[in-house]
Amino acid sequence: MLEIFSISGQLIGGLGLFLLAIRMITDGLRLAAGNKLRDLLGSWTRTPSRGVLAGMAITALVQSSSAVTVAAIGFVNAGLLNLYHALGVVYGTNIGTTVTGWLVAAMGFKFNVDLFALPFIGVGMFMRLGAAGSRLGSVGEAIAGFGLFFIGVQLLQGAFEGISFGGHLESVASSGLLGAALFLSFGFVMTALTQSSSAAIAVILTATTGGVLSLSAAAAMIIGANVGTTSTAALTVIGATPNAKRVAAAHIIFNVNTAIVALALLPLLLWLVRQSGQMLGLQDIPAVTLALFHTVFNVLGVAILLPFTALLTGFLGRRLQTEEELEGRPKHLDRSVAVAPALALDALTLELANIGVIARRAAKGSLSAELGSSRRLRNDHAAVLSLCNAVGAFVMQLQRTTLPEDVAESIARILRTSRYYSSATGLAVTIADTRSQLHTIDDADTAAALATFKIETIELLDAADPQAEAFSNERLSQLLTDLEDRYQALKAMLLETGAEGFVSIAAMSDQLEMSSRVRRMAEQIAKGGRYLFRLFTTAPQTASTPAETGDTSDVNGNNETPEHDGHGEPPP
């Protein structure tokens, strides 16, 4: 019983030291390199092939494929790296992570650990303590990590040498495909639990050297560990953007496909590895054979999937789409309608109607009491901007040809409508962002006036849908006039209550600014609705409303220009 506890303690302690060592090496080298690793990852990934080399080199340096994969996900998320180039990095990390196996095989069993590892730990920690916070200190942490790396391997080796149930595992391994699948699952679980394929590989190599595992069983576990490393990326992208999820999906697809190929060709690959090892003059010991096997099947996986990177990018680009991404893609604009101006105008009008739906939803959402709607509003604003850019690009394509005069006039209204809607959603985001920062209004009459202003604004937004059966230009004009009157009365009340001390100056200023933005947002939505209604109908223009005469003045005749982002609001 005492021996069992001793061996268990060595296993747990060795694995713990190994995980600590990997963390110290990764963190130390990453901090020492600073932004250079980021710059290298950005500059070395101009093609997937170069991305493979970059991912391989950086992973070999920092000893963590998960860290490099997560960094690649972050780069794609931030727009610094596109999906096509990031796939090369993902491929390369799988080759780079095989360096750990080579370190264990080549150095873990063939030198006096005390003479080599302990000085590393001592020198590294002196550097770490003596130059804390500097690059030299980070390098010292990495050096100490390498020392702990070999101490951990030595403890694992000693533990597995004391285990004598290898014969039972050998009988399981000899049960063919079922046995291989079982050991593959062992490797997967080990990596998923430790969140380190390097630690799992070290355990597998030391167990094989200690006679606990057969070569074929260990090879199957290494395949499983290779798949298990995807768990880190999968956990990282929970709740992340679609681009980040696509990188993680690519990582899973690569590792799973590589595992299938390696498992199907397992006997052949082991034979080829042994033959290659003899040709290269490598020692015929299990750890070296397994390290070479780990490298060979990952290189094979890269060779198989690299030519299909463009296809995989396209496949992933069509998957894992969010509602916001789908909304931001044009539904009616394509080359087939661009050949005929009449069809093109119909398509543009329908696309503007779609933009109007999102813009009105955003405007009403900005007035909601739910402060958590800010993210939804930003998505709506991004979708509107994307669609407005698509409308602009489509219009530029139309303008390359000679257009009839009436079509050119309609295009001007289309561009103006898109600007109104993009300006309104920008204001909606600003309103939502600043609403939580407003000072409280304690005066009951002023608070009631603000509530009435909000109700009338929502009524106006509802009435600004040109596709509604009850839409009326006359009613919309009246509501605009009423809202302007309500705003002027509210402004006068705020100034009066502020001057008399019923409302604090800070609260008065906040509400004046907010009310001005709300009024302007509502006007932008109303004008967009007017122009869109004009595009839907073939009735002749009249001078009954400012919008129908084609000018950009508001209901009071004041000239204005729509704004894109909702900032720079004129003082109330």
C-alpha positions as CSV (number, residue, x, y, z in Angstrom):
1,M,0.0,0.0,0.0
2,L,2.8,2.4,0.9
3,E,4.4,1.7,-2.5
4,I,1.2,2.6,-4.3
5,F,1.0,5.9,-2.4
6,S,4.6,6.6,-3.3
7,I,4.2,5.9,-7.0
8,S,0.9,7.9,-7.1
9,G,2.7,10.8,-5.4
10,Q,5.5,10.7,-7.9
11,L,3.0,10.6,-10.8
12,I,1.0,13.5,-9.5
13,G,4.1,15.5,-8.5
14,G,5.9,14.8,-11.8
15,L,2.9,15.9,-13.8
16,G,2.4,19.0,-11.6
17,L,6.0,20.0,-12.0
18,F,5.8,19.4,-15.8
19,L,2.7,21.6,-16.1
20,L,4.3,24.3,-14.0
21,A,7.4,24.1,-16.1
22,I,5.4,24.5,-19.4
23,R,3.6,27.5,-17.9
24,M,6.9,29.1,-16.8
25,I,8.5,28.5,-20.2
26,T,5.4,29.8,-22.1
27,D,4.9,32.9,-19.9
28,G,8.6,33.7,-19.7
29,L,9.3,33.6,-23.4
30,R,6.1,35.3,-24.3
31,L,6.8,38.2,-21.9
32,A,10.5,38.4,-23.0
33,A,9.5,38.6,-26.6
34,G,6.8,41.3,-25.9
35,N,5.2,42.5,-29.1
36,K,7.7,40.8,-31.3
37,L,5.8,37.5,-31.3
38,R,2.7,39.4,-32.3
39,D,4.6,41.2,-35.1
40,L,6.1,37.9,-36.3
41,L,2.8,36.2,-36.3
42,G,1.4,39.1,-38.3
43,S,4.2,39.4,-40.8
44,W,5.0,35.7,-41.4
45,T,1.5,34.7,-42.3
46,R,1.1,36.3,-45.8
47,T,0.3,32.9,-47.2
48,P,-0.9,29.6,-45.5
49,S,2.5,28.0,-46.2
50,R,4.3,30.8,-44.4
51,G,1.7,30.6,-41.7
52,V,2.6,26.9,-41.2
53,L,6.3,27.9,-40.7
54,A,5.3,30.8,-38.3
55,G,3.0,28.6,-36.2
56,M,5.6,25.8,-36.1
57,A,8.4,28.1,-35.1
58,I,6.5,30.1,-32.4
59,T,5.0,27.0,-30.9
60,A,8.4,25.3,-30.7
61,L,9.7,28.4,-29.0
62,V,7.0,29.0,-26.4
63,Q,6.2,25.2,-25.9
64,S,2.5,25.6,-26.2
65,S,0.4,25.0,-29.2
66,S,-2.8,26.1,-27.3
67,A,-1.2,29.5,-26.6
68,V,-0.4,30.1,-30.2
69,T,-3.8,28.9,-31.4
70,V,-5.6,31.1,-28.9
71,A,-3.3,34.0,-30.1
72,A,-4.3,33.3,-33.7
73,I,-8.0,33.3,-32.7
74,G,-7.4,36.7,-31.1
75,F,-5.7,38.1,-34.2
76,V,-8.6,37.0,-36.4
77,N,-11.1,38.4,-33.9
78,A,-9.3,41.7,-34.0
79,G,-9.1,41.8,-37.7
80,L,-5.3,41.6,-37.8
81,L,-5.3,38.2,-39.5
82,N,-7.8,36.8,-41.9
83,L,-9.2,33.2,-41.7
84,Y,-7.3,32.0,-44.7
85,H,-3.9,32.9,-43.3
86,A,-4.8,31.8,-39.8
87,L,-5.4,28.3,-41.0
88,G,-1.7,28.0,-41.8
89,V,-0.8,29.0,-38.3
90,V,-3.2,26.3,-36.9
91,Y,-1.5,23.7,-39.1
92,G,1.9,24.8,-38.0
93,T,1.2,24.6,-34.3
94,N,0.5,20.9,-34.5
95,I,4.0,20.4,-35.9
96,G,5.7,22.8,-33.5
97,T,4.2,21.0,-30.5
98,T,6.1,17.8,-31.4
99,V,9.3,19.5,-30.2
100,T,8.2,18.6,-26.6
101,G,8.4,14.9,-27.5
102,W,11.8,15.3,-28.9
103,L,13.1,17.0,-25.8
104,V,11.7,14.2,-23.6
105,A,13.1,11.5,-26.0
106,A,16.5,13.1,-26.7
107,M,17.3,14.6,-23.3
108,G,15.0,13.3,-20.6
109,F,16.7,9.9,-20.2
110,K,20.3,10.4,-21.4
111,F,21.9,12.8,-18.9
112,N,22.4,13.4,-15.3
113,V,19.4,15.6,-14.4
114,D,20.8,16.9,-11.2
115,L,23.9,18.2,-13.0
116,F,21.9,19.9,-15.8
117,A,18.4,20.8,-14.5
118,L,19.2,22.1,-11.0
119,P,21.7,24.8,-12.2
120,F,19.0,25.9,-14.7
121,I,16.5,26.3,-11.9
122,G,19.0,28.2,-9.7
123,V,20.3,30.6,-12.4
124,G,16.9,31.1,-13.8
125,M,15.3,32.1,-10.5
126,F,18.2,34.4,-9.6
127,M,17.6,36.2,-12.9
128,R,13.9,36.2,-12.3
129,L,14.2,37.7,-8.8
130,G,17.1,40.1,-9.6
131,A,15.5,41.6,-12.7
132,A,11.8,41.3,-11.9
133,G,9.5,43.0,-14.4
134,S,12.2,43.1,-17.1
135,R,12.9,41.0,-20.2
136,L,15.9,39.5,-18.5
137,G,13.7,38.4,-15.6
138,S,11.3,36.8,-18.0
139,V,14.1,34.9,-19.7
140,G,15.2,33.7,-16.3
141,E,11.7,32.4,-15.6
142,A,11.8,30.4,-18.9
143,I,15.3,29.0,-18.0
144,A,14.0,27.9,-14.6
145,G,11.0,26.4,-16.4
146,F,13.3,24.2,-18.6
147,G,15.0,23.0,-15.4
148,L,11.7,22.0,-13.9
149,F,10.7,20.4,-17.2
150,F,13.5,17.8,-16.8
151,I,12.9,17.3,-13.1
152,G,9.2,16.6,-13.9
153,V,10.2,14.1,-16.6
154,Q,12.6,12.3,-14.2
155,L,9.8,11.9,-11.6
156,L,7.5,10.5,-14.2
157,Q,10.1,8.1,-15.4
158,G,10.8,6.9,-11.8
159,A,7.0,6.4,-11.2
160,F,6.4,4.4,-14.3
161,E,9.4,2.2,-13.6
162,G,7.7,1.1,-10.4
163,I,4.4,0.1,-12.2
164,S,4.2,-3.5,-13.2
165,F,0.8,-3.9,-14.9
166,G,2.0,-3.4,-18.4
167,G,1.0,-7.0,-19.4
168,H,-2.6,-6.2,-18.8
169,L,-2.4,-3.1,-21.0
170,E,-0.6,-5.1,-23.6
171,S,-3.6,-7.5,-23.8
172,V,-5.9,-4.6,-24.3
173,A,-3.7,-3.1,-27.0
174,S,-3.7,-6.3,-28.9
175,S,-7.5,-6.2,-29.3
176,G,-7.2,-4.5,-32.7
177,L,-9.1,-1.4,-33.6
178,L,-11.2,-1.4,-30.4
179,G,-8.0,-1.3,-28.3
180,A,-6.5,1.5,-30.4
181,A,-9.7,3.5,-30.0
182,L,-9.7,2.9,-26.3
183,F,-6.1,4.2,-25.9
184,L,-6.9,7.1,-28.3
185,S,-9.7,8.1,-25.9
186,F,-7.2,7.8,-22.9
187,G,-4.9,10.3,-24.7
188,F,-7.8,12.7,-25.4
189,V,-9.0,12.7,-21.8
190,M,-5.5,13.2,-20.4
191,T,-5.0,16.3,-22.6
192,A,-8.4,17.7,-22.0
193,L,-8.0,17.4,-18.2
194,T,-4.5,18.9,-18.1
195,Q,-5.1,21.3,-20.9
196,S,-1.6,20.5,-22.2
197,S,-0.8,18.0,-24.9
198,S,2.8,18.4,-24.0
199,A,2.2,17.0,-20.5
200,A,0.2,14.1,-22.0
201,I,2.9,13.3,-24.5
202,A,5.6,13.4,-21.7
203,V,3.5,11.0,-19.6
204,I,3.0,8.7,-22.6
205,L,6.6,8.6,-23.6
206,T,7.8,8.0,-20.0
207,A,5.2,5.3,-19.5
208,T,6.3,3.5,-22.7
209,T,10.0,3.8,-21.7
210,G,9.1,2.3,-18.4
211,G,7.5,-0.7,-20.1
212,V,3.9,0.2,-19.0
213,L,2.7,0.8,-22.6
214,S,3.3,-1.0,-25.8
215,L,4.5,1.0,-28.8
216,S,1.2,0.7,-30.6
217,A,-0.9,1.6,-27.6
218,A,1.3,4.6,-26.9
219,A,1.0,5.7,-30.6
220,A,-2.8,5.6,-30.3
221,M,-2.6,7.7,-27.1
222,I,-0.5,10.2,-28.9
223,I,-3.1,10.5,-31.6
224,G,-5.7,11.0,-28.9
225,A,-3.6,13.7,-27.2
226,N,-3.3,15.5,-30.5
227,V,-7.1,15.6,-30.8
228,G,-7.4,16.6,-27.1
229,T,-5.5,19.8,-27.6
230,T,-8.5,21.2,-29.5
231,S,-10.4,21.4,-26.2
232,T,-8.5,24.6,-25.3
233,A,-9.5,26.3,-28.5
234,A,-13.1,25.0,-28.1
235,L,-13.4,26.4,-24.6
236,T,-11.8,29.7,-25.6
237,V,-14.4,30.6,-28.2
238,I,-17.5,30.0,-26.0
239,G,-19.5,33.2,-26.6
240,A,-16.9,34.5,-29.0
241,T,-17.3,36.0,-32.5
242,P,-18.1,33.9,-35.5
243,N,-14.5,34.4,-36.9
244,A,-13.0,33.1,-33.7
245,K,-15.3,30.1,-33.8
246,R,-14.3,29.4,-37.4
247,V,-10.6,29.3,-36.4
248,A,-11.4,26.9,-33.6
249,A,-13.5,24.8,-36.0
250,A,-10.6,24.6,-38.4
251,H,-8.3,23.5,-35.6
252,I,-10.8,20.7,-34.7
253,I,-11.2,19.7,-38.4
254,F,-7.5,19.5,-38.9
255,N,-6.8,17.4,-35.8
256,V,-9.7,15.1,-36.2
257,N,-8.9,14.4,-39.9
258,T,-5.2,13.9,-39.0
259,A,-6.2,11.5,-36.3
260,I,-8.4,9.5,-38.6
261,V,-5.6,9.1,-41.2
262,A,-3.0,8.3,-38.5
263,L,-5.3,5.7,-36.9
264,A,-6.2,4.1,-40.2
265,L,-2.5,3.9,-41.2
266,L,-1.1,3.1,-37.7
267,P,0.8,-0.1,-38.4
268,L,2.2,1.3,-41.7
269,L,3.2,4.5,-40.0
270,L,5.0,2.8,-37.2
271,W,6.9,0.6,-39.7
272,L,7.8,3.6,-41.7
273,V,8.9,5.5,-38.6
274,R,11.2,2.6,-37.5
275,Q,12.7,2.4,-41.0
276,S,13.2,6.1,-41.2
277,G,14.8,6.1,-37.7
278,Q,17.3,3.5,-38.8
279,M,18.1,5.5,-42.0
280,L,18.6,8.7,-39.9
281,G,20.8,6.8,-37.4
282,L,18.4,7.4,-34.5
283,Q,18.5,5.0,-31.5
284,D,15.8,2.3,-31.6
285,I,14.2,3.2,-28.3
286,P,10.4,3.7,-27.8
287,A,10.6,7.4,-26.8
288,V,12.6,8.3,-30.0
289,T,10.3,6.2,-32.2
290,L,7.1,7.8,-30.7
291,A,8.6,11.3,-31.1
292,L,9.3,10.6,-34.7
293,F,5.8,9.1,-35.1
294,H,4.2,12.3,-33.6
295,T,6.1,14.5,-36.0
296,V,5.4,12.3,-39.1
297,F,1.7,12.1,-38.8
298,N,1.3,15.8,-38.1
299,V,3.4,16.6,-41.1
300,L,1.3,14.2,-43.1
301,G,-1.9,15.9,-41.9
302,V,-0.5,19.3,-43.0
303,A,0.5,17.9,-46.4
304,I,-3.0,16.5,-46.9
305,L,-5.0,19.6,-45.8
306,L,-2.8,22.5,-46.9
307,P,-3.9,22.3,-50.6
308,F,-7.5,22.5,-49.5
309,T,-7.1,25.6,-47.3
310,A,-9.0,27.9,-49.7
311,L,-11.9,25.4,-49.8
312,L,-11.9,25.0,-46.0
313,T,-11.9,28.8,-45.6
314,G,-14.9,29.1,-47.9
315,F,-16.7,26.2,-46.2
316,L,-16.2,27.8,-42.7
317,G,-17.1,31.2,-44.0
318,R,-20.6,29.9,-44.9
319,R,-21.0,28.3,-41.5
320,L,-21.2,29.5,-37.9
321,Q,-23.0,32.7,-39.0
322,T,-24.8,34.8,-36.5
323,E,-28.1,36.6,-37.1
324,E,-26.2,39.9,-37.1
325,E,-23.8,38.7,-39.9
326,L,-26.7,37.5,-42.0
327,E,-28.5,40.8,-41.5
328,G,-25.4,42.7,-42.7
329,R,-25.4,40.9,-46.0
330,P,-27.4,42.3,-48.9
331,K,-30.5,40.2,-49.8
332,H,-31.5,41.8,-53.1
333,L,-28.3,43.2,-54.7
334,D,-26.4,41.0,-57.2
335,R,-25.0,41.3,-60.7
336,S,-28.0,39.9,-62.4
337,V,-30.1,43.0,-61.6
338,A,-27.4,45.5,-62.3
339,V,-27.8,45.0,-66.1
340,A,-31.2,46.7,-66.1
341,P,-31.6,50.1,-64.4
342,A,-35.3,49.4,-63.6
343,L,-34.5,46.1,-61.9
344,A,-31.5,47.7,-60.1
345,L,-33.8,50.4,-58.7
346,D,-36.3,47.8,-57.4
347,A,-33.5,45.8,-55.8
348,L,-32.0,48.9,-54.2
349,T,-35.4,50.0,-52.9
350,L,-36.0,46.6,-51.3
351,E,-32.6,46.6,-49.7
352,L,-33.3,50.1,-48.3
353,A,-36.5,48.7,-46.9
354,N,-34.5,46.1,-45.1
355,I,-32.1,48.7,-43.8
356,G,-35.1,50.7,-42.6
357,V,-36.5,47.8,-40.5
358,I,-33.1,47.4,-38.7
359,A,-32.8,51.2,-38.2
360,R,-36.2,51.6,-36.7
361,R,-35.6,48.6,-34.4
362,A,-32.3,50.1,-33.3
363,A,-34.0,53.5,-32.7
364,K,-36.7,52.0,-30.5
365,G,-34.2,49.8,-28.8
366,S,-32.2,52.9,-27.7
367,L,-35.2,54.1,-25.8
368,S,-35.7,50.8,-24.1
369,A,-35.3,50.5,-20.3
370,E,-33.1,47.5,-20.8
371,L,-29.6,48.8,-20.6
372,G,-28.2,45.4,-21.7
373,S,-29.5,46.2,-25.2
374,S,-26.3,48.1,-26.1
375,R,-24.7,45.1,-27.7
376,R,-27.7,44.4,-29.9
377,L,-27.7,48.1,-30.9
378,R,-24.1,47.9,-31.9
379,N,-24.8,44.8,-34.0
380,D,-27.7,46.6,-35.7
381,H,-25.5,49.6,-36.4
382,A,-22.8,47.4,-37.9
383,A,-25.4,45.7,-40.0
384,V,-26.8,49.0,-41.3
385,L,-23.3,50.3,-42.1
386,S,-22.5,47.1,-43.9
387,L,-25.7,47.3,-46.0
388,C,-25.3,51.0,-46.7
389,N,-21.7,50.3,-47.9
390,A,-23.1,47.5,-50.2
391,V,-25.7,50.0,-51.5
392,G,-23.0,52.5,-52.2
393,A,-20.9,50.0,-54.0
394,F,-23.8,48.8,-56.1
395,V,-24.7,52.4,-57.0
396,M,-21.1,53.0,-58.1
397,Q,-21.4,50.0,-60.4
398,L,-24.5,51.4,-61.9
399,Q,-22.9,54.8,-62.4
400,R,-20.3,53.3,-64.7
401,T,-23.0,53.1,-67.4
402,T,-25.2,55.9,-68.9
403,L,-28.3,56.3,-66.8
404,P,-31.6,58.0,-67.6
405,E,-32.3,61.2,-65.8
406,D,-35.2,59.7,-63.7
407,V,-33.0,56.8,-62.6
408,A,-30.2,59.3,-61.6
409,E,-32.7,61.2,-59.5
410,S,-33.8,58.0,-57.8
411,I,-30.2,57.0,-57.1
412,A,-29.7,60.4,-55.3
413,R,-32.8,59.7,-53.1
414,I,-31.4,56.1,-52.5
415,L,-28.1,57.5,-51.2
416,R,-29.7,60.1,-49.1
417,T,-32.1,57.5,-47.5
418,S,-29.1,55.2,-46.7
419,R,-27.4,58.1,-45.0
420,Y,-30.4,59.0,-42.9
421,Y,-30.7,55.4,-41.7
422,S,-26.9,55.0,-40.9
423,S,-27.0,58.3,-39.0
424,A,-30.0,57.2,-37.0
425,T,-28.5,54.0,-35.9
426,G,-25.2,55.8,-35.0
427,L,-27.3,58.1,-32.8
428,A,-29.1,55.1,-31.3
429,V,-25.8,53.6,-30.2
430,T,-24.7,56.9,-28.6
431,I,-28.1,57.2,-26.8
432,A,-27.9,53.7,-25.4
433,D,-24.3,54.2,-24.3
434,T,-24.9,57.4,-22.4
435,R,-28.3,56.6,-20.9
436,S,-26.8,54.7,-18.0
437,Q,-24.7,57.8,-17.2
438,L,-27.5,60.3,-16.9
439,H,-28.1,62.1,-13.6
440,T,-31.4,61.4,-12.0
441,I,-34.3,63.8,-12.5
442,D,-36.0,64.3,-9.1
443,D,-38.7,66.8,-10.2
444,A,-41.9,64.9,-11.0
445,D,-43.3,67.3,-13.6
446,T,-40.0,67.2,-15.5
447,A,-39.8,63.5,-15.3
448,A,-43.4,63.2,-16.7
449,A,-42.5,65.6,-19.6
450,L,-39.5,63.4,-20.4
451,A,-41.7,60.3,-20.4
452,T,-44.3,61.9,-22.7
453,F,-41.5,63.0,-25.1
454,K,-40.3,59.4,-25.2
455,I,-43.8,58.1,-25.9
456,E,-44.3,60.5,-28.8
457,T,-40.9,59.6,-30.2
458,I,-41.9,55.9,-30.3
459,E,-45.2,56.8,-31.9
460,L,-43.3,58.7,-34.6
461,L,-40.9,55.8,-35.2
462,D,-43.8,53.4,-35.6
463,A,-45.4,55.7,-38.1
464,A,-42.2,56.0,-40.2
465,D,-42.6,52.5,-41.8
466,P,-43.4,53.2,-45.5
467,Q,-44.4,49.6,-46.0
468,A,-47.2,49.8,-43.4
469,E,-50.7,49.9,-44.8
470,A,-51.5,52.9,-42.5
471,F,-48.5,54.9,-43.6
472,S,-49.3,58.5,-44.4
473,N,-47.0,61.4,-45.3
474,E,-49.5,63.8,-43.8
475,R,-49.6,62.0,-40.5
476,L,-45.8,61.7,-40.3
477,S,-45.4,65.4,-41.0
478,Q,-47.9,66.2,-38.2
479,L,-46.1,63.8,-35.8
480,L,-42.8,65.5,-36.7
481,T,-44.2,68.9,-36.0
482,D,-45.7,67.7,-32.7
483,L,-42.4,66.2,-31.6
484,E,-40.6,69.4,-32.4
485,D,-43.1,71.4,-30.4
486,R,-42.8,68.8,-27.5
487,Y,-39.0,69.1,-27.7
488,Q,-39.0,72.9,-27.5
489,A,-41.4,72.8,-24.6
490,L,-39.2,70.2,-22.8
491,K,-36.1,72.2,-23.4
492,A,-37.7,75.3,-21.9
493,M,-38.9,73.3,-18.9
494,L,-35.5,71.8,-18.3
495,L,-33.8,75.3,-18.5
496,E,-36.4,76.8,-16.1
497,T,-36.3,74.0,-13.5
498,G,-32.5,74.0,-13.7
499,A,-32.4,77.8,-13.2
500,E,-34.8,77.5,-10.2
501,G,-32.9,74.6,-8.6
502,F,-35.6,72.0,-8.9
503,V,-33.2,70.0,-11.2
504,S,-29.5,69.9,-10.8
505,I,-27.4,71.6,-13.5
506,A,-25.7,68.3,-14.4
507,A,-29.0,66.6,-14.8
508,M,-30.4,69.4,-16.8
509,S,-27.4,69.4,-19.2
510,D,-27.6,65.6,-19.6
511,Q,-31.3,65.6,-20.4
512,L,-31.0,68.5,-22.8
513,E,-28.2,66.6,-24.7
514,M,-30.1,63.3,-24.6
515,S,-33.4,64.9,-25.8
516,S,-31.6,66.6,-28.6
517,R,-30.1,63.3,-29.8
518,V,-33.5,61.5,-29.5
519,R,-35.2,64.2,-31.5
520,R,-32.5,64.1,-34.2
521,M,-32.6,60.3,-34.3
522,A,-36.4,60.4,-34.8
523,E,-36.1,63.0,-37.6
524,Q,-33.5,60.9,-39.4
525,I,-35.8,57.8,-39.3
526,A,-38.8,59.9,-40.4
527,K,-36.9,61.4,-43.4
528,G,-35.6,58.0,-44.3
529,G,-39.2,56.7,-44.3
530,R,-40.3,59.6,-46.5
531,Y,-37.7,59.1,-49.1
532,L,-38.2,55.3,-49.1
533,F,-42.0,55.8,-49.6
534,R,-41.2,58.1,-52.5
535,L,-39.1,55.3,-54.0
536,F,-41.9,52.8,-53.5
537,T,-44.4,55.0,-55.3
538,T,-44.6,56.4,-58.8
539,A,-46.7,59.4,-57.8
540,P,-45.4,62.8,-58.9
541,Q,-43.5,64.8,-56.4
542,T,-45.2,67.6,-54.5
543,A,-43.9,70.3,-52.3
544,S,-46.1,69.2,-49.4
545,T,-43.2,68.1,-47.2
546,P,-39.5,69.0,-47.1
547,A,-38.5,65.4,-47.8
548,E,-40.6,65.2,-50.9
549,T,-39.1,68.3,-52.4
550,G,-35.7,66.6,-52.2
551,D,-34.1,69.2,-49.9
552,T,-32.4,68.3,-46.6
553,S,-34.1,70.8,-44.3
554,D,-35.9,69.7,-41.2
555,V,-39.5,70.4,-40.4
556,N,-38.7,74.0,-39.3
557,G,-36.8,74.7,-42.5
558,N,-33.3,74.4,-40.9
559,N,-30.7,73.0,-43.2
560,E,-29.0,69.8,-42.0
561,T,-26.8,67.1,-43.2
562,P,-27.1,63.5,-42.0
563,E,-24.3,62.2,-39.8
564,H,-22.9,58.7,-39.9
565,D,-21.8,58.0,-36.4
566,G,-24.2,60.0,-34.2
567,H,-21.3,62.0,-32.7
568,G,-20.7,65.7,-32.9
569,E,-24.3,66.5,-32.0
570,P,-25.0,70.3,-32.1
571,P,-25.8,71.9,-28.8
572,P,-29.5,71.9,-28.0
